[in-house]
Amino acid sequence: MPVPPFRPLPLYAKVIALVLIAGFVVIGIIGILLPVIPGVLFLFLAALMATRVSRRASAAAHASPWFREQLRQWRASSHLSAGHKIKLSLLIVARAFVGTIRAGLGLLRRVTR
């Protein structure tokens, strides 16, 4: 699968994206440490946004078969309306949150035995 051409964002969009990336990374690290927040999801979002800001991040992401497949699936959802994308995103976050709570409860049960 060929690498799509990198289209840089305007400066204001890059600044907003960098702030969001930093926030996602912080939340992702907190999520790795605390089992209540889906940390991997936020780290993935940060990496996904980095592919739009940085030519190197885009090239590195397209070099990885797993990440390339995730990007392909992300682009395949471009035909969805904004409302459907929001619903889908909320369902994914809810599923990750429920899985995290389930894992946290399982860990708590093992610790209290």
DSSP file (Angstrom, degrees, kcal/mol; ACC not computed):
  #  RESIDUE AA STRUCTURE BP1 BP2  ACC     N-H-->O    O-->H-N    N-H-->O    O-->H-N    TCO  KAPPA ALPHA  PHI   PSI    X-CA   Y-CA   Z-CA
    1    1 A M              0   0    0      0, 0.0     2,-0.0     0, 0.0    67,-0.0   0.000 360.0 360.0 360.0 121.3    0.0    0.0    0.0
    2    2 A P        -     0   0    0      0, 0.0     0, 0.0     0, 0.0     0, 0.0  -0.320 360.0-106.6 -70.2 151.1    1.6    3.3   -1.1
    3    3 A V        -     0   0    0      1,-0.1     3,-0.1    -2,-0.0    56,-0.0  -0.631  36.1-123.5 -75.9 125.4    2.1    6.0    1.5
    4    4 A P        -     0   0    0      0, 0.0    58,-0.1     0, 0.0    -1,-0.1  -0.358  38.7 -89.1 -66.8 152.4   -0.3    8.8    0.8
    5    5 A P        -     0   0    0      0, 0.0     2,-0.4     0, 0.0     0, 0.0  -0.330  42.7-113.6 -63.8 142.3    1.3   12.2    0.3
    6    6 A F        -     0   0    0     -3,-0.1    46,-0.1     1,-0.0    49,-0.1  -0.635  28.3-164.8 -77.8 125.8    1.8   14.3    3.4
    7    7 A R        -     0   0    0     -2,-0.4    -1,-0.0    -3,-0.0     0, 0.0  -0.927  15.7-139.3-113.4 107.3   -0.3   17.4    3.5
    8    8 A P        -     0   0    0      0, 0.0    45,-0.1     0, 0.0     3,-0.1  -0.292  15.6-124.0 -66.9 149.5    0.9   19.8    6.2
    9    9 A L        -     0   0    0     43,-0.5     5,-0.0     1,-0.1     0, 0.0  -0.497  32.3 -92.9 -85.2 158.5   -1.7   21.7    8.3
   10   10 A P     >  -     0   0    0      0, 0.0     4,-2.2     0, 0.0     3,-0.2  -0.295  43.8-103.3 -64.2 161.2   -1.8   25.4    8.6
   11   11 A L  H  > S+     0   0    0      1,-0.2     4,-2.3     2,-0.2     5,-0.2   0.889 120.3  51.1 -57.9 -45.2    0.1   27.0   11.5
   12   12 A Y  H  > S+     0   0    0      1,-0.2     4,-2.1     2,-0.2    -1,-0.2   0.886 111.3  48.9 -62.6 -37.2   -2.9   27.6   13.7
   13   13 A A  H  > S+     0   0    0     -3,-0.2     4,-2.7     2,-0.2    -1,-0.2   0.864 109.1  53.1 -69.7 -35.7   -4.1   24.0   13.2
   14   14 A K  H  X S+     0   0    0     -4,-2.2     4,-2.8     2,-0.2    -2,-0.2   0.914 108.7  49.5 -63.7 -42.1   -0.6   22.7   14.1
   15   15 A V  H  X S+     0   0    0     -4,-2.3     4,-2.1     2,-0.2    -2,-0.2   0.938 113.4  45.7 -62.9 -46.5   -0.6   24.7   17.3
   16   16 A I  H  X S+     0   0    0     -4,-2.1     4,-2.4     1,-0.2    -2,-0.2   0.917 113.9  49.7 -61.2 -43.3   -4.0   23.3   18.3
   17   17 A A  H  X S+     0   0    0     -4,-2.7     4,-2.9     1,-0.2    -2,-0.2   0.897 109.1  51.4 -64.3 -40.7   -3.0   19.8   17.3
   18   18 A L  H  X S+     0   0    0     -4,-2.8     4,-2.5     2,-0.2    -1,-0.2   0.887 110.1  49.4 -65.0 -38.3    0.3   20.0   19.3
   19   19 A V  H  X S+     0   0    0     -4,-2.1     4,-2.3     2,-0.2    -2,-0.2   0.929 113.8  46.3 -64.6 -44.5   -1.7   21.2   22.4
   20   20 A L  H  X S+     0   0    0     -4,-2.4     4,-3.0     2,-0.2    -2,-0.2   0.901 111.3  52.0 -64.0 -40.8   -4.1   18.3   21.9
   21   21 A I  H  X S+     0   0    0     -4,-2.9     4,-2.6     2,-0.2    -2,-0.2   0.936 110.0  48.6 -60.8 -46.0   -1.3   15.8   21.4
   22   22 A A  H  X S+     0   0    0     -4,-2.5     4,-2.3     1,-0.2    -1,-0.2   0.920 113.2  48.0 -60.7 -43.2    0.4   17.0   24.6
   23   23 A G  H  X S+     0   0    0     -4,-2.3     4,-2.7     1,-0.2     5,-0.2   0.916 111.7  49.2 -63.4 -42.9   -2.9   16.6   26.5
   24   24 A F  H  X S+     0   0    0     -4,-3.0     4,-2.8     2,-0.2    -2,-0.2   0.889 110.8  50.5 -63.5 -38.9   -3.5   13.1   25.0
   25   25 A V  H  X S+     0   0    0     -4,-2.6     4,-2.7     2,-0.2     5,-0.2   0.928 111.7  47.5 -65.4 -43.7    0.0   12.0   26.0
   26   26 A V  H  X S+     0   0    0     -4,-2.3     4,-2.4     2,-0.2    -2,-0.2   0.946 115.4  44.6 -62.3 -47.6   -0.5   13.3   29.6
   27   27 A I  H  X S+     0   0    0     -4,-2.7     4,-2.6     1,-0.2    -2,-0.2   0.893 113.0  53.0 -63.3 -38.7   -3.9   11.6   29.9
   28   28 A G  H  X S+     0   0    0     -4,-2.8     4,-1.7    -5,-0.2    -2,-0.2   0.907 109.6  47.0 -63.1 -42.5   -2.5    8.4   28.2
   29   29 A I  H  X S+     0   0    0     -4,-2.7     4,-1.7     2,-0.2    -2,-0.2   0.919 113.4  48.5 -66.1 -42.3    0.4    8.2   30.7
   30   30 A I  H  X S+     0   0    0     -4,-2.4     4,-2.9     1,-0.2    -2,-0.2   0.901 110.2  53.5 -61.5 -39.1   -2.0    8.8   33.6
   31   31 A G  H  < S+     0   0    0     -4,-2.6     8,-0.5     1,-0.2    -1,-0.2   0.817 105.1  53.2 -66.6 -30.9   -4.2    6.1   32.1
   32   32 A I  H  < S+     0   0    0     -4,-1.7    -1,-0.2     7,-0.2    -2,-0.2   0.887 115.4  41.1 -67.9 -37.8   -1.3    3.6   32.0
   33   33 A L  H  < S+     0   0    0     -4,-1.7    -2,-0.2    -5,-0.1    -1,-0.2   0.854 117.3  49.2 -79.1 -36.2   -0.7    4.3   35.7
   34   34 A L  S >< S-     0   0    0     -4,-2.9     3,-0.9    -5,-0.2     5,-0.3  -0.908  72.7-147.4-107.5 128.8   -4.4    4.3   36.8
   35   35 A P  T 3  S+     0   0    0      0, 0.0    69,-0.3     0, 0.0    68,-0.1   0.428  89.6  71.7 -76.1   5.5   -6.6    1.5   35.6
   36   36 A V  T 3  S+     0   0    0     67,-0.1    65,-0.2    68,-0.1    64,-0.1   0.782  89.4  61.7 -89.5 -28.2   -9.7    3.8   35.4
   37   37 A I  S <  S-     0   0    0     -3,-0.9     2,-1.9    -7,-0.2     3,-0.2  -0.834  87.0-123.2-102.1 133.3   -8.6    5.8   32.3
   38   38 A P     >  +     0   0    0      0, 0.0     4,-1.3     0, 0.0     3,-0.3  -0.527  38.0 175.4 -74.7  85.2   -8.1    4.0   29.0
   39   39 A G  H  > S+     0   0    0     -2,-1.9     4,-2.2    -8,-0.5     5,-0.2   0.851  70.2  56.8 -63.2 -39.8   -4.5    5.2   28.5
   40   40 A V  H  > S+     0   0    0      1,-0.2     4,-2.5     2,-0.2    -1,-0.2   0.878 103.3  55.9 -63.1 -37.3   -3.7    3.3   25.3
   41   41 A L  H  > S+     0   0    0     -3,-0.3     4,-2.2     1,-0.2    -1,-0.2   0.922 109.6  45.2 -60.4 -44.7   -6.6    4.9   23.6
   42   42 A F  H  X S+     0   0    0     -4,-1.3     4,-2.1     2,-0.2    -1,-0.2   0.860 111.9  51.8 -70.3 -34.8   -5.3    8.4   24.3
   43   43 A L  H  X S+     0   0    0     -4,-2.2     4,-2.3     2,-0.2    -1,-0.2   0.891 110.0  50.0 -66.6 -38.0   -1.8    7.5   23.3
   44   44 A F  H  X S+     0   0    0     -4,-2.5     4,-2.8     2,-0.2    -2,-0.2   0.916 109.5  50.7 -64.6 -42.5   -3.1    6.1   20.0
   45   45 A L  H  X S+     0   0    0     -4,-2.2     4,-2.5     2,-0.2    -2,-0.2   0.894 109.7  51.0 -61.9 -39.1   -5.1    9.4   19.5
   46   46 A A  H  X S+     0   0    0     -4,-2.1     4,-2.1     2,-0.2    -1,-0.2   0.922 112.2  46.2 -63.3 -43.5   -1.9   11.3   20.2
   47   47 A A  H  X S+     0   0    0     -4,-2.3     4,-1.3     2,-0.2    -2,-0.2   0.897 111.5  52.3 -66.0 -39.4    0.0    9.2   17.6
   48   48 A L  H  < S+     0   0    0     -4,-2.8     4,-0.5     1,-0.2     3,-0.3   0.919 111.8  45.4 -62.5 -44.0   -2.8    9.6   15.1
   49   49 A M  H >X S+     0   0    0     -4,-2.5     3,-1.2     1,-0.2     4,-0.8   0.849 106.0  60.9 -68.6 -33.0   -2.7   13.4   15.4
   50   50 A A  H 3X S+     0   0    0     -4,-2.1     4,-2.8     1,-0.3     3,-0.5   0.819  95.0  62.9 -63.8 -29.4    1.0   13.4   15.2
   51   51 A T  H 3< S+     0   0    0     -4,-1.3    -1,-0.3    -3,-0.3    -2,-0.2   0.747 104.0  48.6 -67.5 -21.1    0.8   11.9   11.8
   52   52 A R  H <4 S+     0   0    0     -3,-1.2   -43,-0.5    -4,-0.5    -1,-0.2   0.665 118.1  39.1 -88.3 -18.2   -1.0   15.0   10.6
   53   53 A V  H  < S+     0   0    0     -4,-0.8     2,-0.5    -3,-0.5    -2,-0.2   0.813 113.4  49.7 -98.7 -37.7    1.5   17.4   12.1
   54   54 A S     X  -     0   0    0     -4,-2.8     4,-2.0     1,-0.1    -1,-0.2  -0.896  57.0-155.1-116.7 130.6    4.8   15.7   11.5
   55   55 A R  H  > S+     0   0    0     -2,-0.5     4,-2.3     2,-0.2     5,-0.2   0.877 101.9  50.9 -64.3 -38.3    6.2   14.4    8.2
   56   56 A R  H  > S+     0   0    0      2,-0.2     4,-2.8     1,-0.2     5,-0.2   0.917 109.3  49.3 -66.5 -43.5    8.5   12.0   10.2
   57   57 A A  H  > S+     0   0    0     -7,-0.3     4,-2.4     1,-0.2    -6,-0.2   0.892 111.3  50.7 -63.0 -38.4    5.6   10.7   12.3
   58   58 A S  H  X S+     0   0    0     -4,-2.0     4,-2.2    -8,-0.3    -2,-0.2   0.925 112.0  46.3 -64.2 -44.7    3.6   10.1    9.2
   59   59 A A  H  X S+     0   0    0     -4,-2.3     4,-1.0     1,-0.2    -2,-0.2   0.907 113.6  48.7 -64.9 -41.4    6.4    8.2    7.6
   60   60 A A  H  X S+     0   0    0     -4,-2.8     4,-0.9     1,-0.2     3,-0.3   0.899 111.1  50.4 -65.8 -39.9    7.0    6.1   10.7
   61   61 A A  H >< S+     0   0    0     -4,-2.4     3,-0.6     1,-0.2     7,-0.3   0.901 110.6  48.7 -65.2 -40.2    3.3    5.3   11.1
   62   62 A H  H 3< S+     0   0    0     -4,-2.2    -1,-0.2     1,-0.2    -2,-0.2   0.672 104.3  61.0 -75.6 -14.7    3.1    4.2    7.5
   63   63 A A  H 3< S+     0   0    0     -4,-1.0    -1,-0.2    -3,-0.3    -2,-0.2   0.727  91.4  78.7 -78.8 -22.5    6.2    2.0    7.9
   64   64 A S  S <X S-     0   0    0     -4,-0.9     4,-2.7    -3,-0.6     5,-0.2  -0.775  71.9-152.0 -89.9 121.0    4.4    0.0   10.6
   65   65 A P  H  > S+     0   0    0      0, 0.0     4,-2.0     0, 0.0    -1,-0.2   0.894  95.6  49.0 -59.4 -40.3    2.0   -2.6    9.2
   66   66 A W  H  > S+     0   0    0      2,-0.2     4,-2.0     1,-0.2     5,-0.1   0.951 114.7  43.0 -64.7 -48.8   -0.3   -2.5   12.3
   67   67 A F  H  > S+     0   0    0      1,-0.2     4,-2.6     2,-0.2    -1,-0.2   0.876 111.0  56.0 -66.8 -36.5   -0.5    1.3   12.4
   68   68 A R  H  X S+     0   0    0     -4,-2.7     4,-2.1    -7,-0.3    -1,-0.2   0.902 107.8  49.2 -60.5 -41.1   -1.0    1.5    8.6
   69   69 A E  H  X S+     0   0    0     -4,-2.0     4,-2.3    -5,-0.2    -2,-0.2   0.897 110.2  50.5 -65.5 -40.2   -4.0   -0.8    9.0
   70   70 A Q  H  X S+     0   0    0     -4,-2.0     4,-2.3     1,-0.2    -2,-0.2   0.912 110.6  49.3 -63.9 -41.6   -5.4    1.4   11.8
   71   71 A L  H  X S+     0   0    0     -4,-2.6     4,-2.5     2,-0.2    -1,-0.2   0.879 109.3  52.9 -63.7 -37.8   -5.0    4.5    9.6
   72   72 A R  H  X S+     0   0    0     -4,-2.1     4,-1.8     1,-0.2    -2,-0.2   0.913 110.7  46.3 -63.6 -42.5   -6.7    2.7    6.7
   73   73 A Q  H  X S+     0   0    0     -4,-2.3     4,-0.8     2,-0.2    -2,-0.2   0.880 110.9  53.2 -67.0 -37.3   -9.7    1.8    9.0
   74   74 A W  H >< S+     0   0    0     -4,-2.3     3,-0.8     1,-0.2    -2,-0.2   0.927 111.1  45.7 -62.6 -44.9   -9.8    5.4   10.2
   75   75 A R  H >< S+     0   0    0     -4,-2.5     3,-1.9     1,-0.2    -1,-0.2   0.825 103.6  64.1 -68.8 -30.0   -9.9    6.8    6.7
   76   76 A A  H >< S+     0   0    0     -4,-1.8     3,-0.7     1,-0.3    -1,-0.2   0.753  95.9  59.5 -65.1 -22.2  -12.6    4.2    5.8
   77   77 A S  G X< S+     0   0    0     -4,-0.8     3,-1.6    -3,-0.8    -1,-0.3   0.373  75.0  99.5 -85.9   6.7  -14.9    5.9    8.3
   78   78 A S  G <  S+     0   0    0     -3,-1.9    -1,-0.2     1,-0.3    -2,-0.1   0.716  72.4  63.7 -67.8 -18.9  -14.6    9.2    6.4
   79   79 A H  G <  S+     0   0    0     -3,-0.7    -1,-0.3    -4,-0.2    -2,-0.1   0.611  83.2 100.4 -79.2 -10.6  -18.0    8.6    4.7
   80   80 A L  S <  S-     0   0    0     -3,-1.6     2,-0.0     1,-0.1    -3,-0.0  -0.430  79.9-111.9 -74.0 148.7  -19.8    8.6    8.0
   81   81 A S     >  -     0   0    0     -2,-0.1     4,-2.4     1,-0.1     5,-0.2  -0.308  30.7-105.7 -72.1 164.9  -21.6   11.8    9.1
   82   82 A A  H  > S+     0   0    0      1,-0.2     4,-2.3     2,-0.2     5,-0.2   0.889 121.3  53.0 -60.6 -39.8  -20.3   13.8   12.0
   83   83 A G  H  > S+     0   0    0      1,-0.2     4,-2.3     2,-0.2    -1,-0.2   0.908 110.0  46.8 -62.7 -42.4  -23.1   12.5   14.2
   84   84 A H  H  > S+     0   0    0      2,-0.2     4,-2.8     1,-0.2    -1,-0.2   0.876 110.9  52.7 -67.9 -37.1  -22.3    8.9   13.4
   85   85 A K  H  X S+     0   0    0     -4,-2.4     4,-2.7     2,-0.2    -2,-0.2   0.912 110.1  48.3 -63.7 -41.0  -18.6    9.5   14.0
   86   86 A I  H  X S+     0   0    0     -4,-2.3     4,-2.7     2,-0.2    -2,-0.2   0.930 112.6  48.1 -64.6 -44.8  -19.4   11.0   17.4
   87   87 A K  H  X S+     0   0    0     -4,-2.3     4,-2.3     2,-0.2    -2,-0.2   0.930 113.3  47.8 -60.5 -45.2  -21.6    8.1   18.3
   88   88 A L  H  X S+     0   0    0     -4,-2.8     4,-2.3     2,-0.2    -2,-0.2   0.915 112.1  49.6 -62.5 -43.4  -19.0    5.6   17.2
   89   89 A S  H  X S+     0   0    0     -4,-2.7     4,-2.6     1,-0.2    -2,-0.2   0.918 111.1  49.3 -62.1 -43.7  -16.3    7.4   19.1
   90   90 A L  H  X S+     0   0    0     -4,-2.7     4,-2.7     1,-0.2    -1,-0.2   0.884 110.3  50.9 -64.2 -37.9  -18.4    7.5   22.3
   91   91 A L  H  X S+     0   0    0     -4,-2.3     4,-2.5     2,-0.2    -1,-0.2   0.904 111.0  48.2 -65.3 -40.1  -19.1    3.7   21.9
   92   92 A I  H  X S+     0   0    0     -4,-2.3     4,-2.4     2,-0.2    -2,-0.2   0.930 113.9  46.3 -65.1 -44.6  -15.4    3.0   21.6
   93   93 A V  H  X S+     0   0    0     -4,-2.6     4,-2.6     2,-0.2    -2,-0.2   0.915 112.8  50.3 -64.2 -42.4  -14.5    5.1   24.6
   94   94 A A  H  X S+     0   0    0     -4,-2.7     4,-2.8     2,-0.2     5,-0.2   0.908 110.9  49.3 -62.1 -41.7  -17.4    3.5   26.6
   95   95 A R  H  X S+     0   0    0     -4,-2.5     4,-2.4     2,-0.2    -1,-0.2   0.919 112.6  47.0 -64.4 -42.3  -16.2    0.0   25.7
   96   96 A A  H  X S+     0   0    0     -4,-2.4     4,-2.2     2,-0.2    -2,-0.2   0.897 112.6  50.6 -64.9 -39.2  -12.6    0.9   26.7
   97   97 A F  H  X S+     0   0    0     -4,-2.6     4,-2.6     2,-0.2    -2,-0.2   0.923 111.1  47.4 -64.9 -44.9  -13.9    2.4   29.9
   98   98 A V  H  X S+     0   0    0     -4,-2.8     4,-2.6     1,-0.2    -2,-0.2   0.910 112.5  50.0 -63.3 -41.9  -15.9   -0.7   30.8
   99   99 A G  H  X S+     0   0    0     -4,-2.4     4,-2.3    -5,-0.2    -1,-0.2   0.884 111.1  49.5 -62.9 -38.1  -13.0   -2.9   29.9
  100  100 A T  H  X S+     0   0    0     -4,-2.2     4,-2.6     2,-0.2    -2,-0.2   0.916 111.2  48.2 -67.5 -42.9  -10.7   -0.8   32.2
  101  101 A I  H  X S+     0   0    0     -4,-2.6     4,-2.7     2,-0.2     5,-0.2   0.914 111.8  50.8 -62.1 -42.5  -13.2   -0.9   35.0
  102  102 A R  H  X S+     0   0    0     -4,-2.6     4,-2.2     1,-0.2    -2,-0.2   0.916 112.0  46.6 -62.0 -43.0  -13.5   -4.7   34.6
  103  103 A A  H  X S+     0   0    0     -4,-2.3     4,-2.4     2,-0.2    -2,-0.2   0.901 112.1  51.0 -65.9 -40.0   -9.7   -5.1   34.7
  104  104 A G  H  X S+     0   0    0     -4,-2.6     4,-2.3   -69,-0.3    -2,-0.2   0.903 110.6  48.4 -64.0 -41.2   -9.5   -2.8   37.7
  105  105 A L  H  X S+     0   0    0     -4,-2.7     4,-2.5     2,-0.2    -1,-0.2   0.891 110.8  51.3 -66.3 -38.9  -12.1   -4.8   39.6
  106  106 A G  H  X S+     0   0    0     -4,-2.2     4,-2.1     2,-0.2    -2,-0.2   0.909 111.3  47.6 -63.6 -41.0  -10.3   -8.1   38.7
  107  107 A L  H  X S+     0   0    0     -4,-2.4     4,-2.0     2,-0.2    -2,-0.2   0.901 111.1  51.4 -64.5 -41.1   -7.0   -6.6   40.0
  108  108 A L  H  X S+     0   0    0     -4,-2.3     4,-2.1     1,-0.2    -2,-0.2   0.892 108.9  51.0 -64.3 -40.6   -8.8   -5.5   43.1
  109  109 A R  H  X S+     0   0    0     -4,-2.5     4,-0.6     1,-0.2    -1,-0.2   0.906 110.8  48.5 -63.0 -41.9  -10.2   -9.0   43.7
  110  110 A R  H  < S+     0   0    0     -4,-2.1     3,-0.5     1,-0.2    -1,-0.2   0.873 112.4  48.7 -66.2 -35.8   -6.8  -10.6   43.3
  111  111 A V  H  < S+     0   0    0     -4,-2.0    -1,-0.2     1,-0.2    -2,-0.2   0.868 110.5  50.0 -72.9 -36.3   -5.2   -8.1   45.7
  112  112 A T  H  <        0   0    0     -4,-2.1    -1,-0.2     1,-0.2    -2,-0.2   0.499 360.0 360.0 -83.9  -3.0   -7.9   -8.5   48.4
  113  113 A R     <        0   0    0     -4,-0.6    -1,-0.2    -3,-0.5    -2,-0.1   0.483 360.0 360.0 -75.7 360.0   -7.7  -12.4   48.4
